[in-house]
Amino acid sequence: MRAPLFHFPGVPYGVGTTAVEENVAGFEGRAEEHRLSVAHSRTDGADVLTVTGEIDRDSAPLLLRAAAAGSGAERTVLDFGGVTFMDSSGINALIAAHRTVGERGGRLFLAALRPEIARIIEIVGLDTVILCRDSVGDALKS
Amino acid sequence: MAGQETTGTESRQAREPSAARVAEVLEAIGAGAYVVNERGEITAVNTAAERLLDRTAAELLGRDAHDLLHRGPQGQPLPATRCGMRQAFHARRTAQAAEDHFARGDGSVLEVSWLVTPYIPADGHGEWTLVVFHVPHREAGGVLPAERARAAMSEHERLALLAETTTRLTSTLDVEATLRRLVDLVLPRLADWVVIDLITDRDEVWRTAVVEADGDRLVHHEDLEGPMPPVPEESPMPLSRALRGVTSAIAGPQTYERAPDSGIAVEQHRLFEVTGMHSAAIVPIRSTRAVLGALTLGRAGKSGDFTATDLPLFEDIARRAALALDNARLYQRQRKVAETMQNHLLPQMPQVPGLRMAVRYLPAPDASQVGGDWYDAFTLPEGTTALAVGDVVGHDLEAAAGMAQLRNMLRAYAWSRGTPCSRVVERLDEAIMPITDVTMATLVFAKVTAAEGGWELSWTNAGHPPPLLITREGLARYLTDGHGLLLGTGVRTSRPDATAVLPLASTLLLYTDGLVEAPGSTLDEGMNRLRQHAAALAHRPLESFTDELLRRVRPSGHDDVALLALRTPDR
């Protein structure tokens, strides 16, 4: 397997994505070249991270730092509705985030996955360890 | 064409009726003379021509005069388009040249002056052409010494030779072909012996080619080829210096006559002795990255020694050869990774009564993109057949090595009797981080057991595309159960097992993502395409099913593919 695990060149890239910069609890809100942005908010007592853009080797560490930082809420929701591309580095980052959140007694949710990203998550079996929900609302309620 | 039945003066004429008379006329001429027919073939020749050309009439008659005789100053074949004699011949006019060159029977080049003129045989049939030639008197014998031959090589000819060298050598990525072409380029044009010594991957010197130009033939002297002693660090001898990339040099038998300072000097002494070379030019074959070897051009039959003025041209040729060899070597080294994987790491299939299996491994067309895709099948102690197809994240050798580690560990864990697939893969996953270099991997591990009235499949899937089951009737479905997390994450999970009945004459397909993942389409589209084609091909014999499926489904190929197909018996 080449490094990009399930790479889809056909999937539109996140060109023109506006990076949302927000420094919460010490993580950088933006990866190089604006390809990935992570915005943080507190909703119903949960950390909600809105992730937008592409997750690859360069940008994956940002996702991990963001998820690890959080505010220490019991529930951390990754809103993936704006994620258009993810390679094997993204898989790694999600697993690491899952472990980090779990270690401090929290639970990690993945929400609003686009179909092509959902398929990758499903094939590599991530849905067997990370809780996946159709929407952020579902993740907050469940 | 040369008649065996003819002897003596008759041998100087071809069978055409008036040839005998023509031959008589030619004998009266006090210079070399021959007549060619409308096709340019020699029909008659006189004794003086036989002597000058060092060829018997039998060797001349019927041959194309241009091809056989006419040469450039270095003895190189002359394109008919550049031949003044040929033009006059076609135009049926008289022409002459003061300085030109014919090839003698012994391979040497004869400097000649010639006159060509139309010749109508006495019976009036045919439009023949007479060629009269002689050796200009200013030089004894007229045979060009090598020195003069080189001087005659114009700047234009040198550039043309170098351009030809580049074109011919860089148009192949095969080391053998590159060397063959190099030999063809320099023989017999520049020398009558060529020796190529190459430094191998393991820093050994290998005398790769020792070739002699024997007339038009190239003779390989394999007795002189083979491994060479190592290159001495300090030796001032020409070949040692060239192989260290230091400098080019002219050498002769006397160079290696004194007490040898190294094993290489001993070999060189032998080389000069056996080949009879009286002069040799030795230049390094050096690329921008390394010294790849040395090129030796030698003269034995031809007279005249090489001089320092010859070296720049030879160095230019060697440099171009180095570039081509360097490319070819890099390419072959990369290809070898794929070949190594296929030939040594991937196993032969076990023979299981009743079950048929087909396996394929296709490296990515771009040889640098060899991945860690693999398959395995083996028989367990209880008689069960174990199957695996997997994918290791990484590049080239790293991925190949990782997949070998994984495959061996899987075999070991699978060997313990009666362990369910899920447990085997759990153990494998626990061991990956501490004892292998693999960072991430996916695989499907399955067992096929003979059951009451059929076969049963049990499997677990670690983050891999799901197996495809196709019935004889062409119903195809993905086996999506038993799906768990990929390997190497460090997350402990309990893995699921799944089972399915394999109906009679059904086909189970395990594959890697290179088969379903294509630029410009989604994974789902790729998997749908695979299912459709697999269903359509279900009735085919297994081998042709596999080949045809790959042909139809495999995307234009940016990734490697491993595939294992299994078919159950039809009753």
Interface residues (C-beta under 8 A of the other chain):
Chain A: M1 R2 A3 L5 F6 H7 F8 P9 G10 V11 S88 I91 N92 I95 H98 R99 P115 E116 R119 I120 E122 I123 V124 G125 L126 T128 V129
Chain B: Q369 G371 G372 D373 D391 V392 V393 G394 H395 A399 M440 A441 T442 N461 A462 G463 H464 P465 H483 G484 L485 L486 T489 G490 V491 T493 T512 D513 E517 P519 G520 S521 T522 L523 D524 D559
